[in-house]
Amino acid sequence: MENLMDKIVSLCKRRGFIYPGSDIYGGLANTFDFGPLGVELKNNILKSWWQNFVHNRDDIYGLDGGILMNYKIWEASGHTKGFIDVLIECKKCHKRFRVDQIEKKNECPECGGGLASPKKFTPMFKTFIGPVEDSSNVTYLRPETAQAIFVNFKNIIDTFHPEIPFGIAQMGKAFRNEITLGNFIFRKLEFEQMEIEYFIKEKEWEKYFEYWKKEMEKWFLGLGVKNKNIRWREHKKDELSHYSKHTEDLEYNFPFGGFKELYGLAYRTDYDLKNHSQKSGKDLKYTDLKTNEKFYPHVIEPSFGLERTMLAILSDVYGEEEIKGIKRVVLRLKPELAPIKVAVFPLLANKPELIKKARQVYEIIRPHFLAMWDDRGNIGKRYYAQDEAGTPFCLTIDFDTLEKDDLTIRDRDTMKQERVKIKELVDYLKGRLNE
């Protein structure tokens, strides 16, 4: 019997949310491509995050830093020496695991074989700039988006002269050569982060740490997930990253293995700005506009993962029910997240007069909402296909439409139907979709 995770993976491929990467060549482990519906869901999440944390605030500035950066940045940030995982290999099946994920010290979790001695491993993808592959041309694909923010700290200060506290936010790809992968899009080789570095005075770090816990939780719950499925967990001392003095994870109850890290909130102290200032020779101190005091700001870092957000949402909104012996699968996505807002159907695909009228309706709503046209199969199957895609409303043009110039609107969640005049359709949908 399929578990929830298997059902989500199957639905994502079937309906065009997420496909295995490099599929026709046998795939590439733990890489994925976003299909037509997946890229819309992804962009809707990113839009919500940017609107909430950048557009709706006066104290956070946006940035889009580069993926490739000077090698010296990763030395100064401590990643070349401090960003280390410890791996262990099975002598029998030769699979590799992170040491902190092994329950039994001397036993492989896959085959039960014996384990070799642990080895240190740097999970950064190394690359070379230019045609010659030597040490002078080495750099890395960024393992986090944060460093571009610290490197551009002075640029933001000089251009906008913000008063502390303030933040810099960015969204973008990061890359980690993970040892232990799996669980669909939960852990990937390339992933998308949404991060903020919030600059504060040292004495206020605890106040702003608690503030950001509430802000992170509020935004995530606002995406339509259930409060019972989240919790906070504080990192133990031996778990802390090399830059962190205090870190807590917002965990979600995923359909595999229970509560796992969804987002991270770290108090990075003044580690990054101080190191970059010393190594670059540039003064990255902040000058208080009121007191003229110069100091390195301390940093609270709320870090969000896009793919884990998607997986959590899909897990939370997935539903099944049986109606007259037929199983209905439905994604009860919030309308603002739904990839397709409205689907348009002619009742019958072999009646030119219905198709013509349905096309007219389709063209009316397309400038206002992302809509889908569907005239394949019977009307019941079309409804259920849109339920799986998370489409909030389906519009059906029937023979009454030709006489009365109205149509049937079906609600995804309740399956109730009502008639609405075509001339009132756009305003009606805007009201129901909160747009």
C-alpha positions in Angstrom: 0.0 0.0 0.0 1.3 3.4 -1.0 2.3 5.8 1.8 1.7 9.5 1.6 5.2 10.2 0.4 4.8 7.8 -2.5 1.4 9.3 -3.4 2.9 12.8 -3.5 5.8 11.8 -5.7 3.4 10.0 -8.1 1.0 13.0 -8.2 3.9 15.4 -8.8 5.0 13.6 -11.9 1.5 12.7 -13.2 0.3 16.3 -13.0 3.5 18.1 -14.0 4.7 19.5 -10.8 8.1 17.8 -10.5 10.0 15.4 -12.8 13.2 13.4 -12.1 16.2 15.2 -13.5 17.9 13.9 -16.7 15.1 11.3 -16.9 15.5 10.1 -20.4 19.2 9.3 -19.7 18.4 7.2 -16.6 18.3 10.2 -14.3 20.8 11.9 -12.0 20.3 11.0 -8.4 18.7 13.7 -6.3 18.2 16.2 -9.1 14.7 17.3 -10.2 13.1 19.6 -12.7 10.0 21.7 -12.1 7.2 21.0 -14.6 4.6 23.5 -15.8 2.6 23.4 -12.6 5.6 23.1 -10.3 7.3 26.2 -11.6 4.0 28.2 -11.0 3.8 26.9 -7.4 7.4 27.6 -6.9 7.1 31.2 -8.2 4.0 31.8 -6.1 5.8 30.8 -3.0 8.8 33.0 -3.9 6.4 35.9 -4.7 4.7 35.5 -1.3 8.0 35.4 0.6 9.4 38.5 -1.3 6.1 40.4 -0.8 6.0 39.6 2.9 9.6 40.2 3.9 10.8 42.8 1.4 7.9 44.8 -0.2 5.8 45.0 2.9 8.7 46.3 5.1 10.8 49.4 5.2 13.7 47.8 7.0 14.7 45.1 4.5 16.5 45.6 1.2 16.6 43.2 -1.7 19.7 41.7 -3.4 20.5 39.1 -6.1 24.1 38.0 -5.5 26.2 35.9 -7.9 26.5 32.1 -7.7 30.2 32.3 -8.4 32.3 34.3 -6.0 36.0 35.0 -5.3 37.7 32.0 -3.6 38.9 34.3 -0.9 35.3 34.9 0.3 35.0 31.2 1.2 38.3 31.3 3.1 37.2 34.4 5.0 33.8 33.0 5.8 35.4 29.8 7.2 33.7 27.5 4.7 36.9 26.0 3.3 37.9 24.8 6.8 34.8 24.9 8.9 32.1 23.7 6.5 32.9 20.0 7.0 30.8 16.8 7.1 32.1 13.5 8.5 31.3 10.5 6.3 31.5 6.9 6.9 31.5 4.1 4.2 30.1 0.6 4.4 32.7 -2.1 3.7 30.1 -4.3 2.2 27.7 -2.2 0.0 30.1 0.8 -0.2 27.3 3.3 0.4 28.3 6.4 2.3 26.5 8.1 5.2 27.0 11.1 7.4 28.2 10.0 10.8 25.5 11.9 12.7 22.9 9.9 10.8 24.1 6.5 11.9 22.1 5.0 14.7 24.3 1.9 15.3 28.0 2.8 15.4 29.4 -0.2 13.6 26.5 -1.2 11.4 25.4 0.0 8.0 21.8 1.2 8.1 21.2 -0.2 4.5 22.7 -3.7 4.6 24.0 -4.3 8.1 27.6 -4.5 7.0 30.6 -3.2 8.9 31.7 0.4 8.7 35.1 1.9 7.8 36.8 4.6 9.7 35.2 8.1 9.4 36.6 10.6 7.0 36.2 14.4 6.7 34.4 15.7 3.6 33.9 19.2 2.3 30.3 19.4 0.8 31.1 22.2 -1.6 31.2 21.8 -5.4 34.6 22.9 -6.7 35.0 24.4 -10.1 37.6 26.3 -12.1 37.5 29.7 -13.8 39.1 29.8 -17.2 40.7 27.0 -19.3 43.5 26.0 -16.9 42.5 23.8 -13.9 45.0 24.9 -11.3 44.8 26.2 -7.7 44.9 29.8 -8.8 41.6 29.4 -10.7 39.7 27.5 -8.1 36.3 28.6 -6.8 33.1 27.0 -5.6 29.5 27.0 -6.4 28.0 28.8 -3.4 26.8 26.5 -0.6 24.7 29.3 0.8 23.4 32.7 -0.4 24.4 34.6 2.7 27.9 35.5 1.8 26.9 37.8 -1.1 24.9 39.8 1.5 27.9 40.3 3.7 30.1 41.2 0.8 27.6 43.8 -0.4 26.9 45.1 3.1 29.0 48.3 2.5 27.4 48.9 -0.8 23.9 48.9 0.8 25.2 51.2 3.6 26.8 53.6 1.2 23.8 53.7 -1.2 20.8 53.7 1.2 22.2 54.7 4.6 19.8 52.5 6.6 19.3 52.8 10.3 20.0 49.8 12.4 18.2 47.4 12.8 17.8 46.5 9.1 18.1 43.5 6.9 19.2 42.4 3.4 17.3 39.6 1.7 17.8 37.5 -1.3 16.5 34.4 -3.0 18.6 32.0 -5.2 20.2 28.7 -5.9 22.8 27.1 -3.6 24.7 23.9 -4.1 25.9 21.2 -1.7 27.5 17.9 -2.5 25.5 16.0 0.1 26.6 12.6 1.3 23.2 11.3 2.3 20.4 12.2 -0.1 16.8 11.1 -0.7 13.3 11.7 0.4 12.3 13.3 -2.9 13.0 17.1 -2.9 13.8 17.3 0.8 17.6 17.1 0.2 19.0 17.9 -3.2 22.3 18.7 -4.8 21.0 22.1 -5.9 18.3 23.9 -4.0 16.8 27.3 -3.7 17.1 29.5 -0.5 15.3 32.5 0.7 17.5 34.2 3.3 17.7 37.4 5.3 20.6 38.8 7.2 19.2 41.1 9.9 21.8 43.5 11.3 21.4 44.4 15.0 23.2 45.6 18.1 24.8 42.8 20.1 22.8 43.5 23.3 19.5 43.1 21.4 20.1 39.7 19.8 17.8 37.7 22.1 14.9 40.1 21.5 15.3 39.9 17.7 15.8 36.2 17.7 12.4 35.7 19.3 10.9 38.3 17.0 12.1 36.4 13.9 10.9 33.1 15.3 7.4 34.5 15.3 7.8 36.1 11.8 9.0 32.9 10.2 6.2 30.9 11.8 3.6 33.4 10.9 4.6 33.4 7.2 4.7 29.7 6.9 1.4 29.1 8.6 -0.1 31.8 6.3 0.6 29.4 3.4 -2.2 27.2 4.6 -0.4 24.5 6.7 -1.6 23.2 10.0 -0.1 24.5 13.2 0.1 21.0 14.7 2.7 20.0 12.1 5.4 22.4 13.2 7.7 22.8 16.2 11.0 24.5 17.2 14.1 22.6 18.1 17.3 24.2 19.6 20.7 23.0 18.3 23.0 21.4 20.7 26.5 22.8 21.0 28.1 20.0 18.8 25.5 20.7 16.1 26.2 24.4 15.7 27.7 25.7 12.5 31.2 27.3 12.8 29.6 30.8 12.6 26.7 30.3 15.0 26.4 31.0 18.7 22.7 30.0 18.8 20.6 28.2 16.2 17.0 26.8 16.3 15.2 24.9 13.5 11.6 25.2 12.6 10.7 21.6 12.0 7.8 20.2 10.0 6.2 16.7 10.5 7.1 15.4 7.1 5.5 12.1 5.8 8.8 10.4 6.1 10.5 10.1 9.5 8.4 12.6 11.4 9.7 16.1 12.4 12.7 17.3 10.2 14.3 20.6 9.7 12.2 23.0 7.5 13.9 26.3 8.2 16.9 27.5 10.3 17.2 30.6 12.5 20.8 31.4 13.5 22.5 34.0 15.6 25.7 34.5 13.6 27.2 37.2 15.9 29.5 39.6 14.1 31.5 36.6 12.7 31.0 37.3 9.0 31.4 41.1 8.8 34.5 41.0 11.1 36.2 38.3 9.1 35.5 39.8 5.7 36.7 43.2 7.0 40.0 41.7 8.3 40.6 39.5 5.2 39.6 42.1 2.5 41.1 45.1 4.2 37.8 47.0 3.7 36.1 48.7 6.7 32.8 47.0 7.2 31.9 48.7 10.4 28.5 50.4 10.7 28.4 54.0 11.9 25.4 54.8 14.0 23.7 57.8 12.5 22.5 59.1 15.9 25.6 58.5 18.1 28.3 58.3 15.5 29.5 55.1 17.2 31.3 52.6 14.9 30.9 48.9 15.4 30.4 45.5 13.6 26.7 44.7 13.7 25.6 41.3 14.9 23.4 39.2 12.7 20.2 37.2 13.0 19.7 34.9 10.0 16.3 33.5 9.1 16.9 30.9 6.4 14.1 29.3 4.3 14.3 26.5 1.8 12.0 26.6 -1.2 11.9 22.9 -2.0 11.2 22.0 1.6 8.5 24.6 1.7 6.9 23.0 -1.4 7.1 19.5 0.1 5.6 20.6 3.4 2.7 22.4 1.6 2.0 19.4 -0.7 2.1 17.1 2.3 -0.3 19.3 4.3 -2.9 20.0 1.6 -3.0 16.5 0.0 -6.4 14.8 0.5 -8.3 11.7 -0.6 -12.0 10.8 -0.5 -14.3 8.3 -2.1 -17.4 9.5 -3.9 -19.8 7.0 -5.4 -17.0 4.4 -5.6 -14.5 6.7 -7.3 -11.4 8.0 -5.4 -11.0 11.8 -5.6 -7.5 13.2 -4.9 -7.4 16.9 -4.1 -4.7 19.5 -3.3 -6.4 22.1 -1.2 -3.9 24.8 -2.0 -4.6 28.4 -0.9 -5.8 30.2 -4.0 -2.8 32.5 -4.1 -0.5 29.5 -4.2 -2.5 27.4 -6.7 -0.6 27.1 -10.1 -3.8 27.4 -12.1 -6.5 29.6 -10.7 -9.3 28.7 -13.1 -10.0 25.9 -15.7 -12.5 26.4 -18.5 -14.5 23.5 -20.0 -17.0 23.2 -22.8 -19.5 20.6 -21.5 -19.1 18.5 -24.7 -16.0 18.6 -26.9 -17.9 17.6 -30.1 -20.3 20.6 -30.1 -18.8 23.5 -32.0 -21.2 26.1 -30.5 -20.1 25.1 -27.0 -16.4 25.2 -27.9 -16.8 28.6 -29.5 -18.5 30.1 -26.4 -16.1 28.5 -24.0 -13.2 30.0 -26.0 -14.8 33.4 -25.7 -15.0 33.0 -21.9 -11.4 31.7 -21.8 -10.2 34.8 -23.5 -12.1 37.0 -21.2 -10.5 35.7 -18.0 -6.9 35.0 -19.3 -5.8 38.6 -18.8 -6.8 38.5 -15.2 -6.0 34.9 -14.0 -3.7 32.1 -15.0 -6.3 29.8 -16.7 -6.3 26.4 -18.3 -8.4 25.1 -21.2 -9.5 21.5 -21.1 -11.8 19.7 -23.4 -10.5 16.1 -23.0 -12.7 13.3 -21.8 -15.9 13.5 -19.8 -16.6 16.4 -17.5 -16.2 14.3 -14.3 -12.7 13.3 -15.2 -11.8 16.8 -16.1 -13.0 18.0 -12.7 -11.0 15.4 -10.9 -7.9 16.2 -12.9 -8.1 19.8 -11.8 -8.7 18.8 -8.2 -5.3 16.9 -8.3 -3.7 20.1 -9.8 -5.1 22.2 -7.0 -7.2 24.4 -9.3 -9.7 26.3 -7.1 -12.5 26.8 -9.7 -13.7 25.1 -12.8 -16.0 26.9 -15.3 -18.3 24.8 -17.5 -20.1 26.2 -20.5 -23.2 24.3 -21.4 -26.3 24.7 -23.5 -28.0 27.0 -21.0 -25.0 29.3 -21.4 -25.9 29.8 -25.0 -29.4 31.1 -24.0 -28.8 32.9 -20.7 -25.1 34.0 -21.0 -24.2 32.4 -17.7 -22.1 29.4 -16.7 -21.5 26.9 -13.9 -18.7 27.5 -11.4 -17.5 24.5 -9.4 -15.6 25.0 -6.2 -12.7 22.6 -5.7 -13.0 22.1 -2.0 -16.8 21.8 -1.6 -17.6 20.6 -5.1 -20.7 22.9 -5.0 -21.8 24.5 -8.2 -23.5 27.8 -8.9 -24.5 29.9 -12.0 -22.8 33.2 -12.6 -23.4 35.7 -15.4 -20.4 36.0 -17.8 -20.4 39.8 -17.6 -20.0 39.4 -13.8 -17.4 36.6 -14.0 -14.1 38.5 -13.6 -15.3 40.5 -10.5 -16.8 37.3 -9.0 -13.5 35.4 -9.4 -11.4 38.3 -8.1 -13.5 38.2 -4.9 -13.3 34.5 -4.5 -9.5 34.4 -5.2 -8.8 37.5 -3.1 -7.2 39.2 -6.0 
